[in-house]
Amino acid sequence: MQIFNGVEEVPHLDGAVVTIGMFAGMHRGHRAVLARTVERARMMGLRSVAMTFTPHPVLVHHPDRYIQPLSSVSQRLDALESQGIDATLLVNYTLEFAALTPEEFVRTHLVELLSARAVVVGEDARFGVGNSGDIATLRELGATYAFEVDVVEDLVDPTSGRRWSSTWIREALADGDVEAAAYILGRPHLVRGEVVHGAHRGRELGYPTANLKAEDVGVVPIDGVYAGWLTDGDVRYPAAISVGTNPTFGDESRTVEAHVLGRDDLDLYGHLVTVEFTHRLRPMHAFDGIEPLLVQMRQDVIETARHLGEPVPLPPCEDAHAR
């Protein structure tokens, strides 16, 4: 996928099918819009182009209300590429850009810049100053500037009737219901970050972990212990994942710690890894000493292996915490 880091990098295009959105989290609704975009582009013999924005508009308009995005820019780009999009334009979202009228936005960005022959959006699409442009506006401008408008109706969960949305994902993660989040997303929720040095207690206890700072990796589910996967490059490992502040040791910084089942030989420091959450095992709580903690950690590993369909690794040596 080609990436245009700003409008100045967009070359001359001989027509394109364009879609617009933040695409944070890449839930089922997003994928439906992108699938339609790719399909229309192939039918018309044109390139499929996604327009997305950085930073998040809320950060520009209401920095006091800003919340951690469900995915980083790099994760969004990877997700767009995985859906078959040919090119993505990252628009620098500024107050000046936000002040464009719907007609100015369509003319300057969709028509003159991207040569849109068709625009694919969800039915809740809004654009232009104060979000004053809607589907009716887009259709009127499409007639003026000779591009088709393809509206993908809101997709809803057939069981609950609820619309697929980023809000629903956030609610599930706030409850620790990573299985519900995976259902909405169509894949496990994941975070990505660099492995950093921690207190090395996991290694001392016989369960070494890859540590990520929770504030740097994306939206992390509520504190607790989870089963999931850690991916380093092209290798995916089963992992028991701890999210929280390590109350047994009085730590205050919130971290994501992933223990790869049965492995104490991995050196992941400095690696950019992905951690996927598949099942919540238990809440986080403090233990009265090392021994009950070790018993629970062993049980967490057994439960993780069971959920992931992996063999249960042998327990660490009894004197591992003394090494």
N, C-alpha and C positions, 0 to 999 in steps of 0.2 A: 504494500500500500504506500502511495506517495503522500507525504505530509508537507503541507504548506504552513510554515510558521509565520503567519501574518499575511495580510492581503497583498503585500508587496512581492511575495514569493509565488503568487499564482501566475502561471503562464497563460498564453492565449489558449482557450479551449474552444473546440469546434462543437459546442453543445454539450450539455450534461444533464443528468437527472439528479436533483439536489434534495437533500433532507436536512432539517435543522433541529438541533436540540442539545441539551447537556449530556444526555446518555449516561448519567451517573448510575452505576450499579448494573446497567445492562439487563433489566428485567425482561419478562416475556413480551410486554407491550413494546419496548424498544426494539426487540428483535423482530417483531412483526412489521414495524415501520421500515426497518433496514432491509428485511427480506423483500418487501414490496419495492423499495428503491432499487435494489440490485436487479430484481426481475424486470422492472420497467426499463432500466438502462440496457439490459441485454436485448429486450424486445426492440428497442429503438436504436440499437447499435451505438450507444453513447457510454460515457464514463459515469459511474455512480460516485457522487461527491457528498460527504457529510460535512456540515458546518457546525462546529461546536465552539465553546467560549472558555476563555481563561483570563482572569480569575472568575470565580463564580459570581454572577450578578449580585447576589445578596451581599457579598463582601464589599462591593462597590457602593451599593445603595444604602445598606444597613449593616455596617461592620459590627455593630453591637449585637446583631441577631445571627451572626455567622455561625454555622455549624460545620463540623468536619464532613467533607464530601465522602460519599460512599466509595468513591474510587479516585485515584490520582489521575493526572493527565496521562501518564504513561500507560496506566491500566485501561483508561478509556480508549486510547489509541490501539492498544492490543486487542481490545474487545471489538472495536470497529473493524479492524483488519480481519478478525476471525469470522465476522459476518459477511465477508466478501466485498466490502466497500473498496473502491479503487483508489480514492484519494480523500483526505480529510483536511479541511481548512480550520486552523486554530485562529479564531478572531480574538484580538486583544480587546476585552470588554472594558470600556471606559465610559465616563459620563457623556463625553462627546458622542460616542457611538450610540449610547442609550437615548440620546436626544433626537435621533433620526426619526422622521415621520414614517409611517408604514410605506408610503409611496417612495420616499427617499431610500429606505432600506432595500426595497425590492429592486428599484432601478439600479442603484449603485453596486449592490452585492450579488443579487441573484441574476440580474440581466447583464449588466456591463462587465462584471468581474467573472462570473461563472458561466455565462451564456446558457442559463437554464432553459431547457425545452420542456421540462416537467419538474414539478415540486411535489414531494411526498411528505405529508405531515400527519400527526395524530389529530383527532377532532378537537382536542383542547389547545391547539397551537395558538400562541399569541406572539405578536412582534410589533416593533415600532415603539415610539415614545409612550411611556405609561401603559405598555401592552395594549395599545388602542386598536391594533390590527387583529382581526380574527379570520376565520375561514371564509366568511362572506367577503371580507376585504381582499383576501388573497385571490379569490376567484375573480373579483372585479379587476384586480391588477393583472391577473393572468390573461384575461381577455384583452386588456390594453397592450400588454407587452408580449403577447403571443406565446405563452407557455401554459401547459396543462397543469391542473391541480388534482392530485390524487390524495384523498383523505382516507386514512385507515381508521375505521371505527374503533372506539375503545374496546379492548379485549378484557373480559372479566373472568374470574375464576368460576367455573361451572358449578362448583360445590357451594361456595359462599355467596356468589354473585358480586363479590367485591372487585373493583377495578385494580389491575396490576399497577403498582406505583412504588416509588422510592419511599414514600411515607410508610407504607405497609411493611417494607423491609426493615426500616428503622425501628418500628414498633416491635417486630419480631426479635431483632437483635437486643433491644432494651430489655426484653423478657428472657433473653438467653435461649430463645427458641430457634436455634440455628437450622433445625429441620424445616420449620415453616419458611425461614428466609431462603433456604435452598429450593423449596417448592415454588416460591415467587420468582426467584431468579432463573430457575431451570438448571441450576448447578450450585455447588456449595459456595457459601459466602467466603471470601478470601481477603487477606491483607498481605501487603508486601513491604518489606523493609530490609535494611542492612543488619546483619548479625553483629552485635556489639558485646564487649566484655561485661559480665555481670559480677555477682559476688562469688561465683564458682561453687556455690553450695551444692548445686545439683551434681556436679562431678564428684564432690567430696562424699555425697550420699550414695553414689553409684548410679545416678540417673542424670547424666550431663544434658544440658539444654542449650538450644540456640535461642538467645535472648534478643528481643526487639523492643524498642521503646514504644509504648502503646500510642503515644501522641503523634508519632511520626508515620504510622503505617496505614491509616484509614480508619473507618468506623469499626471498632472492636466490640464484640458482644459483652454483656454484663459479666462481672467477675465470676469465675468458676473454673472448673476443669472440664475439658472437652476432648473428644476423639476427633482425629482428622489426619491431615497429610501435610508434609513439608516438602516443597519442591525446590531443588537446587539445580539450576540449569535444566538438563533434560532428565534428571533423576528424581523420582517421586518416592518419598519414604512415609510409611505409616508412623503417626506421632500422637503422643499424649500431650495436650496443650493446656497450660495453666495461664489464666488471665487474672491479674490482680496485683496486690501489694505485698504478698508473702507475710501475712499477719503473724505466723508462728515466730518469725525473726524480727518483727517490728519494722519492716521496710515500709516506706511511704511512697516510693515512686511506683507507678503502675507500669507493668511490663507484660509482654506476651512471651512465654517461654515454651518452646516445643522440644520434647524429648523424643528422639527417633528410637522406636522400639528395637531393643536388642543391639544397639550400636553405641560404643563408647570410643570409637576410633575416628570419628569425623572431625575435621577442622574446618568449620564454616565461618570463622571470623572474617569480617569484611565482605562476605558474600551477600548478594541481593537474593533473598529467598521469598517464596510465597508460602503462606500458611492458610490451609483450608479448614473450616470448621464443619464437621458433619453431625456430631451428636454431643449434647451436654450431659456430662456424667454426674456432676454434683456442684453445689455452691462452694465458694471459698470460705474456709474457717480456720481458726487457729487450733493448734494441737498442743497438748501438755507434754512437750519434750520430743526428742528425736525418734524414739522407738515407735510411738503411735503414728508419727508422720510417715515413717518408713513402711509400716504396715499398710497405711492408706495409699501410699504411692505405688506399692506393689499391686494393690487391688485396682488402682486406676489403670495401670498398664494392662492387667488382665481384661478389664472391661473394654479398654480401647481396642485390644486385639480382637475381642469377640465382636464388637461393632463393625470393625473393618474387615473381618473375615481373614485375619492374619494369625499365624501360629503364635502362641504365647511364648515370649523369650524367657530364657532361664533367668532367675533372680541374680542380682549382683552378689559378689562375695560378701559374707557377713561383716568382714572388716573393711568394706569399701569406704565407709564414712570416716575411717581412721587414716586413709591414705592421703 
